[in-house]
Amino acid sequence: MKIHIPKKSFKIFFFLSGSISLFWMAIRILPKPSRASYPCMKVSTPTAGIFISWLLAIFSAHTGFRFCRKSISRAKYIIASVCFFSGLLGAVFFINTNNNAATSDVLTVNSPLGIARGIFPGRVVWVHDSNATNWKGATDGYWWDSSHTIQSSVDSMLCQILTKLTGTTNDSAAWNLIFSYYNNEKNGIRSNYSPGEKIMIKPNFVGFTVMNNYGGVDSSTYNLISMKNYMNTSPQLLLALLRQLVNVVHVNPSDIYVGDPTTFFPNEYYNYLHNEFQNVNYVDNKGKFGRTKAISSNIPIYWSCRPSNVIQDYIPMSYTEATYLINVANFKSHILAGVTLGAKNHFGSLIRLPVDNGYYNLHNSLPANNPAEGQYRVLVDLLGHIHLGGKTILSLVDGLYAGVHDGSQVPRRWNNGPFKNDWTSSIFASQDPIALESVLFDLMQLEGESHNYPKMPGVDDYLREAALADNPPSGTFYDPNNVIPTKRLSSLGVTEHWNNPTQMKYSRNLGTGNGIELLYIDSLTISAEYSKQVVKSICSILPYHNPFNVNGQFKVAFSKSSNVTVSMYDISGNIIRNLYTGPCSIGLKYFSWNGCDNSNRMTAAGVYFFSVKYTNGHDIGIQKARIIFQH
């Protein structure tokens, strides 16, 4: 990382910080070497090391040139040559240290770069609920089975994310703020979602790719035949998101597009979503079996490295015709990129594959191929294009089952942080994509994995390039929207590293800067929220709005894990709509009714009953709430 400080001021700063760090090491570590593991010493040690190297470089250069001069005067030319090159190496190191000493990663600890974005600038919400996942591993079916990833828990986690991200108390108010913030930032008008506006949802479906000899989908049947436990975006999170958009925001399902233009949309996922939302457009590369085929638009994306003799890339029409985009990435490390999150998820936002012949190879700028700091990064162009990152109203990362690409094709349990050798069981979200990826980068650095991909050199270079896109360390003129560089991208968000792996605090948490704010919500926090209510039984329906028009949202507290059936009945006791059948873990769960029956026909205004039947061992019961539905 290059920090732009006037040279004279930097020299003074470098000398003082180096001297202080060296002095601090001397009085702290020498008397007690075990203190080297303290957080304060981990910060000062690299700076002191650079300072010592700088002093040695000066000494080497001075000594080498002095002995070179003496040797020449005595006609000892071989010795003079050796001394000259020794001095030259010292001088080069001295100059390089002067210019690049600030590249040390520790200088970004709680030192934000860029401009934070969002209703609450730089806010990242992390919801962790171990009750959402109960898969035992590869011998226990598939992690995406509804019996292993609990839909009601994922619905609840997404509700928590929306309200905590926006500081609201209900989903509807949260979405209104999300849309109005985006529209104000883009158009200067605080407007909510308008009927007819289209929304594109981009999941990560790498395991379903059309790439020969890799993807796990049979192209002739659309059935999964391999890579069945690969870490794709879960159908549960996609269904939770569709429920929010249709039942809360009131988006017409036919105005929603979800899928990855470079992959198949397999039956196992399609059926899970299509059973509830038949009119959503399920986008894939081929468009077979009822899917919507990805078609290229005439709107290009220009790579800011300005490669020559390559085929022009164009954005798919499902993106260009959409008003809004929701990026749903996965929590994975990566063999070439180190980490693969929301930015790299857009490798699948082109109809062609990243390495297709004739096109610019998107892998060229990844750290495995270009590890130096301060380099052009294609991820910045993807986040900065007006129809990709420029339309993104919400960045989500599915961390229910984290994994390694391409080190394995199954999820892996995590040991560090709150995970304790369990699945990561998390969902992350932000309106600031750079802040979000900075937090996830820190988490991956903490955990590491057998291949150490997140720790390869240059992994977080794209975060600095994106945060400082208007004046990046590489000097690149980032403008993916014009054939001739015309208008530099502005800062795409804020990046920094947390203070330490135990507290995981960022500058806004500490009140020391205008960087990232991390809000961590776990199952205990969720339980504490409903335990404040008076829970009289295993299942309690908490207060709700009544009467309601078109959408009813119900919050149910479970004091024990139960198998439940949630339904809507009319006044005569006839079932109108089955809302959910399956397990519910301890905590708050959210259910919605859009006023339609099981055939998706709008019901008449009148009195209905919201019913929750539950069984827990010997405990069997039912809770009902009287609902007034009006048009």
C-alpha positions in Angstrom: 0.0 0.0 0.0 1.4 3.4 -0.9 0.3 6.3 1.3 0.6 9.7 -0.4 2.6 11.8 2.1 4.9 14.7 1.1 8.5 13.3 0.9 10.0 15.6 3.5 7.1 14.9 6.0 7.4 11.2 5.3 11.1 11.1 6.0 10.5 12.7 9.4 7.6 10.4 10.1 9.6 7.3 9.0 12.6 8.2 11.2 10.5 9.0 14.3 8.2 5.9 13.9 11.2 3.7 13.3 13.1 5.0 16.2 10.2 4.7 18.6 9.4 1.2 17.4 13.0 0.1 17.9 13.2 1.7 21.3 9.8 0.1 22.3 11.1 -3.4 21.2 14.3 -2.9 23.2 12.5 -2.1 26.5 9.7 -4.6 26.1 11.0 -7.7 24.3 14.6 -7.9 25.5 13.6 -8.2 29.2 10.8 -10.7 28.4 10.9 -12.4 24.9 7.3 -13.8 25.3 6.0 -10.3 24.9 6.7 -10.6 21.2 3.3 -12.1 20.8 1.5 -9.1 22.2 -0.7 -7.2 19.7 1.2 -3.9 20.3 4.5 -5.7 19.6 3.1 -7.3 16.4 2.4 -3.7 15.2 5.8 -2.2 16.1 8.0 -5.1 15.1 7.6 -4.8 11.3 8.2 -1.1 11.5 11.3 -1.6 13.6 12.5 -4.2 11.2 12.2 -1.9 8.2 13.9 0.8 10.2 16.9 -1.4 11.1 17.1 -2.5 7.4 17.1 1.1 6.4 20.0 1.9 8.8 22.0 -1.1 7.6 21.4 0.0 4.0 22.7 3.5 4.8 25.8 2.0 6.5 26.3 -0.4 3.6 26.2 2.3 1.0 28.4 4.7 3.0 31.0 2.0 3.8 31.0 0.5 0.3 31.6 3.8 -1.5 34.2 4.9 1.1 36.3 1.8 0.6 35.7 1.9 -3.2 37.3 5.4 -3.2 40.3 4.3 -1.1 40.8 1.2 -3.3 40.8 3.2 -6.5 43.4 5.5 -5.0 45.6 2.5 -4.3 45.0 0.9 -7.8 43.1 -2.0 -6.3 40.4 -2.1 -9.0 38.9 -5.5 -8.3 38.4 -4.7 -4.6 37.1 -1.2 -5.7 34.5 -2.9 -8.0 33.2 -5.1 -5.2 33.0 -2.2 -2.8 31.2 -0.1 -5.5 28.5 -2.7 -6.1 28.1 -3.3 -2.4 27.5 0.4 -1.9 25.2 0.5 -4.9 23.0 -2.3 -3.5 22.8 -0.4 -0.2 21.9 2.8 -2.0 19.2 1.1 -4.0 17.7 -0.5 -0.9 17.8 2.9 0.8 15.9 4.6 -2.1 13.4 1.7 -2.2 12.8 1.9 1.5 12.3 5.6 1.3 9.6 5.2 -1.4 8.0 2.0 -0.3 8.4 1.6 3.4 4.6 2.3 3.8 3.8 -1.0 2.0 3.8 -2.8 5.4 0.3 -4.3 5.9 0.3 -3.2 9.6 -0.1 0.4 8.6 -3.7 -0.3 7.5 -4.8 -1.6 10.9 -7.7 0.8 11.8 -6.3 3.2 9.2 -9.2 3.5 6.7 -8.6 4.1 3.0 -11.4 5.3 0.7 -14.8 6.7 1.4 -17.3 4.6 3.3 -20.7 4.0 1.8 -24.2 3.1 3.1 -27.0 4.4 5.2 -24.6 3.8 8.1 -21.3 4.4 6.2 -19.0 1.3 6.2 -21.5 -0.8 8.2 -21.0 -4.6 7.8 -23.5 -7.0 9.4 -22.5 -10.5 10.2 -25.2 -12.9 11.4 -24.0 -16.2 12.8 -26.5 -18.9 13.7 -25.1 -22.5 14.2 -28.7 -23.7 14.3 -29.1 -23.0 10.6 -26.9 -25.9 9.6 -26.9 -29.5 10.8 -25.1 -31.4 8.0 -22.8 -34.1 9.4 -20.6 -34.3 6.3 -20.2 -36.1 3.0 -21.8 -39.3 4.2 -24.9 -37.4 5.3 -26.5 -36.5 1.9 -26.0 -33.0 0.6 -25.5 -29.8 2.7 -28.2 -28.0 0.6 -30.9 -30.5 1.5 -33.7 -28.7 3.3 -33.2 -31.1 6.2 -29.5 -29.9 6.6 -29.9 -26.2 5.9 -32.9 -24.9 7.8 -35.0 -22.5 5.7 -36.7 -20.8 8.6 -33.4 -20.0 10.2 -32.0 -18.6 7.0 -35.2 -16.5 6.6 -34.7 -15.2 10.1 -31.0 -14.5 9.5 -31.8 -12.4 6.4 -34.4 -10.5 8.4 -31.8 -9.7 11.1 -29.4 -8.5 8.4 -31.9 -6.1 6.8 -33.0 -4.5 10.1 -29.5 -4.2 11.6 -28.0 -2.9 8.3 -30.6 -0.1 8.2 -31.3 0.5 11.8 -35.0 -0.3 11.4 -37.4 -2.6 13.2 -39.1 -4.4 10.3 -38.2 -5.6 6.8 -40.5 -3.3 4.9 -38.9 -0.2 6.4 -35.5 -1.7 5.8 -36.1 -2.2 2.1 -37.6 1.3 1.8 -34.3 2.8 3.2 -32.2 0.5 1.0 -33.9 1.6 -2.2 -34.2 5.3 -1.2 -30.5 5.5 -0.3 -29.5 4.0 -3.6 -31.7 6.2 -5.7 -30.6 9.3 -3.8 -27.0 8.4 -4.4 -27.6 7.7 -8.1 -30.3 10.2 -9.1 -30.5 12.7 -6.1 -34.1 11.6 -5.4 -35.1 9.5 -2.4 -37.5 7.1 -4.0 -38.6 3.7 -3.0 -39.0 0.7 -5.3 -41.5 1.4 -8.1 -43.6 -1.3 -9.7 -42.2 -2.5 -13.0 -38.6 -2.0 -12.1 -36.5 -5.1 -12.7 -34.1 -6.7 -10.2 -31.1 -8.9 -11.1 -29.8 -11.4 -8.4 -26.3 -12.7 -9.1 -25.5 -15.9 -7.1 -22.2 -17.8 -7.3 -22.8 -21.0 -9.2 -19.2 -22.0 -10.0 -20.0 -25.6 -9.4 -22.6 -25.5 -12.2 -20.3 -23.9 -14.8 -20.6 -24.9 -18.5 -16.8 -25.2 -18.7 -15.8 -28.5 -20.2 -14.6 -31.1 -17.7 -15.4 -29.1 -14.7 -19.0 -28.3 -13.9 -21.2 -30.9 -12.1 -24.4 -30.5 -14.2 -25.5 -33.0 -16.9 -26.3 -30.7 -19.9 -28.8 -33.1 -21.3 -31.0 -33.4 -18.2 -29.9 -30.5 -15.9 -29.4 -33.0 -13.1 -26.4 -32.7 -10.8 -24.0 -35.6 -11.5 -20.9 -34.5 -9.7 -19.5 -31.7 -7.4 -22.8 -32.2 -5.5 -21.5 -30.7 -2.3 -19.5 -27.8 -3.9 -20.0 -24.5 -2.1 -22.5 -22.7 -4.5 -24.9 -20.0 -3.2 -27.4 -21.9 -1.2 -31.0 -22.3 -2.5 -32.2 -21.4 1.0 -30.7 -17.9 0.9 -32.0 -17.4 -2.6 -35.5 -18.4 -1.5 -35.3 -16.2 1.5 -34.3 -13.3 -0.7 -37.1 -14.0 -3.2 -39.6 -14.1 -0.4 -38.5 -10.7 0.8 -38.6 -9.1 -2.7 -42.0 -10.6 -3.6 -43.8 -10.6 -0.3 -42.3 -7.6 1.4 -41.2 -5.2 -1.4 -44.1 -6.4 -3.7 -41.9 -7.0 -6.7 -43.8 -8.8 -9.5 -42.0 -12.2 -9.8 -41.7 -11.7 -13.6 -39.6 -8.6 -12.9 -37.0 -10.7 -11.0 -34.0 -12.3 -12.7 -31.8 -14.7 -10.8 -28.9 -16.8 -12.0 -25.3 -16.9 -13.4 -24.9 -16.4 -17.2 -21.9 -18.7 -17.3 -23.6 -21.7 -15.7 -26.5 -24.2 -15.8 -29.3 -23.7 -13.4 -29.7 -27.4 -12.1 -33.0 -29.0 -11.3 -32.1 -29.5 -7.7 -31.9 -25.7 -7.2 -34.5 -24.7 -9.8 -37.2 -27.0 -8.4 -36.7 -25.7 -4.8 -37.2 -22.1 -5.9 -39.7 -22.7 -8.8 -42.1 -24.6 -6.5 -42.8 -21.3 -4.7 -42.1 -18.7 -7.4 -43.0 -20.0 -10.8 -42.8 -16.7 -12.6 -39.3 -15.6 -11.6 -36.8 -15.6 -14.5 -34.2 -18.3 -13.7 -31.2 -17.2 -15.9 -28.5 -19.6 -17.2 -26.2 -20.0 -20.1 -28.3 -22.3 -22.3 -32.0 -21.5 -21.5 -33.2 -25.1 -21.6 -36.1 -26.6 -19.5 -37.9 -23.4 -18.7 -34.8 -21.3 -17.8 -34.2 -17.9 -19.3 -31.2 -17.9 -21.7 -28.6 -15.2 -21.0 -28.4 -12.9 -24.0 -25.7 -10.3 -24.6 -26.6 -6.6 -24.8 -24.8 -3.9 -26.9 -23.4 -2.3 -23.8 -19.6 -2.9 -23.5 -17.3 -3.1 -20.6 -13.7 -1.8 -21.2 -10.8 -3.1 -19.2 -8.8 -0.3 -17.8 -5.5 -1.9 -18.6 -6.6 -1.3 -22.2 -5.5 -4.7 -23.7 -5.1 -4.8 -27.5 -6.3 -7.4 -30.0 -9.0 -8.9 -27.8 -12.7 -9.5 -28.4 -14.9 -6.8 -27.0 -16.9 -7.9 -23.9 -20.6 -6.9 -23.4 -22.9 -7.0 -20.4 -25.8 -9.5 -20.5 -29.3 -8.0 -21.0 -30.6 -9.2 -17.7 -28.2 -6.8 -16.1 -28.6 -3.8 -18.5 -32.4 -4.0 -18.3 -32.4 -4.2 -14.5 -32.8 -1.1 -12.4 -31.2 -2.8 -9.4 -28.7 -5.6 -8.7 -28.2 -7.8 -5.6 -24.8 -9.5 -5.5 -25.0 -12.8 -3.6 -21.4 -14.2 -3.4 -19.9 -17.1 -1.4 -17.4 -17.3 1.4 -14.5 -19.1 -0.2 -10.7 -18.9 -0.6 -9.4 -19.3 -4.1 -6.3 -20.9 -5.8 -5.6 -17.8 -8.0 -7.4 -14.9 -6.3 -6.7 -15.8 -2.6 -10.3 -15.0 -1.8 -13.4 -15.1 -4.0 -16.2 -12.8 -2.8 -18.5 -10.3 -4.3 -16.0 -8.6 -6.7 -14.9 -11.9 -8.2 -18.5 -13.1 -8.4 -18.8 -10.8 -11.4 -16.5 -13.1 -13.3 -19.8 -14.9 -13.9 -21.6 -11.7 -15.0 -20.3 -12.1 -18.5 -21.7 -14.7 -20.8 -18.2 -16.0 -21.7 -15.9 -17.8 -19.4 -13.0 -15.8 -17.7 -10.3 -17.6 -19.8 -12.1 -18.0 -23.2 -9.8 -17.7 -26.1 -9.6 -14.4 -27.9 -11.0 -12.4 -24.9 -9.0 -10.6 -22.2 -8.0 -13.2 -19.7 -9.6 -12.1 -16.4 -7.1 -14.2 -14.5 -4.1 -12.2 -15.6 -4.6 -9.6 -12.9 -5.2 -12.0 -10.0 -2.5 -12.2 -7.3 -1.3 -15.7 -8.2 -0.3 -14.3 -11.6 0.6 -10.8 -10.5 1.5 -10.7 -6.8 3.1 -7.3 -6.6 1.4 -4.5 -4.7 0.0 -1.5 -6.5 -1.1 -3.3 -9.8 -4.1 -3.0 -12.1 -6.9 -5.2 -10.8 -9.7 -6.3 -13.1 -12.0 -6.6 -10.0 -12.1 -2.8 -9.8 -13.5 -2.5 -13.3 -16.2 -5.0 -12.5 -17.2 -3.2 -9.3 -17.1 0.1 -11.1 -19.1 -0.6 -14.2 -22.4 1.2 -14.2 -24.4 -2.0 -14.9 -22.6 -4.2 -12.4 -21.3 -2.7 -9.2 -22.9 0.6 -10.2 -26.4 -1.0 -9.8 -25.8 -2.9 -6.7 -28.1 -2.0 -3.9 -27.1 -4.8 -1.5 -24.0 -7.0 -1.3 -24.6 -10.4 0.4 -22.1 -13.2 1.1 -23.4 -16.7 1.8 -21.2 -18.1 4.5 -23.4 -21.0 5.6 -20.8 -23.5 4.4 -17.4 -22.0 3.6 -14.8 -23.7 1.5 -11.7 -23.7 -0.7 -11.7 -23.3 -4.5 -10.1 -25.3 -6.1 -8.5 -27.1 -3.2 -11.6 -29.1 -2.4 -15.1 -29.6 -3.6 -16.8 -29.8 -0.2 -17.2 -27.3 2.6 -14.8 -27.3 5.5 -15.3 -26.6 9.2 -13.6 -23.6 10.8 -11.8 -23.6 14.0 -11.1 -19.9 14.8 -13.4 -17.0 15.8 -16.8 -18.2 17.0 -17.0 -21.3 14.9 -15.3 -23.9 17.1 -14.8 -26.7 14.6 -18.2 -26.2 13.0 -19.6 -24.9 9.8 -19.4 -21.1 9.4 -23.2 -20.9 9.5 -23.1 -17.2 8.6 -24.5 -14.6 6.3 -22.7 -11.3 5.7 -24.1 -8.1 4.2 -23.2 -4.4 3.5 -24.1 -1.5 1.2 -20.3 -1.0 1.0 -18.8 -3.8 -1.0 -15.2 -2.9 -0.2 -15.9 -2.8 3.6 -17.6 -6.2 3.3 -14.8 -7.8 1.5 -12.2 -6.3 3.9 -14.0 -7.9 6.9 -14.1 -11.3 5.1 -10.5 -11.0 4.1 -9.5 -10.5 7.7 -11.6 -13.6 8.7 -9.9 -15.7 6.1 -6.5 -14.4 7.2 -7.4 -15.5 10.7 -8.5 -19.0 9.7 -6.2 -19.7 6.8 -6.4 -23.1 5.3 -4.2 -26.0 4.1 -3.2 -24.1 1.0 -2.9 -20.6 2.6 -4.4 -19.0 -0.5 -5.7 -16.0 1.4 -2.1 -15.3 2.6 -0.5 -15.2 -0.8 1.1 -11.8 -1.7 -1.1 -9.2 -3.3 -4.5 -10.7 -2.2 -5.9 -7.5 -0.7 -4.3 -5.2 -3.4 -7.7 -4.9 -5.2 -9.3 -3.6 -2.0 -6.8 -0.7 -1.9 -7.1 -0.1 -5.6 -11.0 0.0 -5.3 -11.0 2.2 -2.2 -8.7 4.7 -3.9 -10.1 4.1 -7.4 -9.9 7.9 -8.2 -6.2 7.9 -7.4 -5.1 4.3 -7.0 -1.6 3.1 -5.9 -1.1 1.5 -9.3 -1.7 4.8 -11.2 -4.3 3.1 -13.3 -7.0 5.3 -14.9 -10.0 3.1 -14.0 -12.8 3.8 -16.4 -14.6 0.7 -17.5 -17.5 2.7 -19.0 -15.8 4.5 -21.8 -13.7 3.3 -24.8 -11.3 6.1 -24.2 -10.5 6.8 -20.5 -12.7 9.8 -19.8 -13.9 9.9 -16.2 -12.1 8.2 -13.3 -14.1 6.0 -11.0 -14.7 7.5 -7.6 -13.9 5.6 -4.4 -15.8 2.3 -4.4 -15.9 2.0 -0.6 -13.6 1.8 2.4 -11.0 -0.7 3.5 -9.0 -1.3 6.6 -7.9 -4.2 8.8 -9.3 -4.9 12.3 -7.4 -4.1 15.5 -6.8 -7.7 16.4 -8.4 -11.2 15.9 -9.9 -11.3 19.3 -11.9 -8.1 19.4 -12.3 -7.8 15.6 -12.9 -4.0 16.0 -12.7 -1.5 13.2 -12.3 2.3 13.3 -16.0 3.1 13.6 -16.4 0.5 16.4 -13.5 2.1 18.2 -14.6 5.7 17.5 -11.2 6.4 16.0 -12.0 6.9 12.3 -14.5 6.9 9.4 -13.9 3.4 8.2 -15.7 0.1 8.9 -18.3 -0.7 11.5 -18.8 -4.4 12.1 -22.0 -5.6 13.8 -21.9 -9.2 14.9 -25.2 -11.0 15.6 -25.1 -14.5 16.9 -27.8 -17.0 17.9 -27.5 -16.0 21.5 -28.1 -12.4 20.6 -31.2 -13.4 18.6 -32.4 -15.5 21.5 -31.9 -12.6 23.9 -34.1 -10.5 21.7 -37.1 -12.8 22.1 -36.3 -13.8 25.6 -37.2 -10.3 26.6 -40.7 -11.0 25.5 -43.0 -13.1 27.7 -42.7 -16.6 26.2 -45.5 -18.6 27.7 -44.9 -21.8 25.8 -42.6 -23.5 23.3 -44.1 -21.4 20.6 -45.2 -17.8 20.9 -46.6 -15.5 18.2 -45.2 -12.0 19.0 -47.1 -8.7 18.2 -47.9 -8.0 14.5 -49.6 -5.4 12.4 -53.4 -5.8 12.1 -55.2 -5.2 9.9 -52.8 -5.5 6.9 -53.0 -4.9 3.2 -51.4 -7.4 0.8 -48.5 -8.5 3.1 -48.6 -9.8 6.6 -45.4 -10.5 8.5 -45.4 -12.6 11.6 -42.6 -13.1 14.2 -42.7 -16.3 16.1 -40.5 -17.2 19.1 -39.4 -20.8 19.8 -38.0 -21.7 23.2 -37.2 -25.2 22.0 -36.3 -26.7 18.6 -39.5 -28.0 17.1 -41.0 -29.5 13.9 -43.7 -27.0 12.8 -46.4 -26.5 10.2 -47.3 -22.9 9.5 -50.5 -22.2 7.6 -53.3 -19.6 6.9 -56.9 -20.7 7.6 -60.2 -19.0 6.7 -62.9 -18.5 9.3 -64.5 -21.8 8.4 -61.3 -23.7 9.2 -60.2 -24.4 5.6 -56.5 -24.2 4.8 -55.9 -21.2 2.5 -52.1 -21.3 2.3 -49.3 -23.5 3.5 -46.5 -21.2 4.5 -43.8 -23.6 5.9 -43.4 -27.2 7.0 -40.2 -28.4 8.6 -37.8 -27.9 11.6 -37.4 -24.6 13.5 -34.5 -24.0 15.8 -34.6 -22.0 19.0 -34.9 -18.3 18.4 -37.0 -15.8 16.4 -38.4 -16.9 13.0 -40.3 -14.8 10.5 -43.1 -15.9 8.2 -45.0 -13.9 5.6 -48.3 -14.1 3.8 -49.0 -12.1 0.7 -52.8 -12.7 0.7 -52.7 -15.5 -1.9 -54.0 -19.0 -1.6 -52.0 -22.1 -2.6 -52.9 -21.5 -6.2 -51.4 -17.9 -6.0 -54.9 -16.4 -6.4 -55.6 -13.3 -4.3 -58.1 -14.1 -1.5 -61.0 -12.0 -0.5 -60.8 -9.4 2.3 -61.9 -10.8 5.6 -60.9 -12.6 8.8 -58.2 -15.3 8.7 -56.1 -17.2 11.2 -52.3 -17.5 11.2 -51.6 -21.0 12.7 -48.4 -22.6 14.0 -48.6 -26.3 14.9 -45.5 -27.6 16.7 -44.2 -30.9 18.0 -41.2 -31.3 20.3 -40.8 -34.8 21.8 -43.9 -35.2 23.9 -44.9 -31.6 23.6 -47.6 -31.0 20.9 -49.4 -27.7 20.5 -50.8 -25.0 18.3 -50.8 -21.2 18.4 -53.2 -19.1 16.4 -53.5 -15.4 15.7 -56.6 -13.7 14.3 -55.8 -11.7 11.1 -57.9 -9.1 9.4 -57.0 -8.9 5.7 -58.2 -5.9 3.7 -57.6 -4.9 0.1 
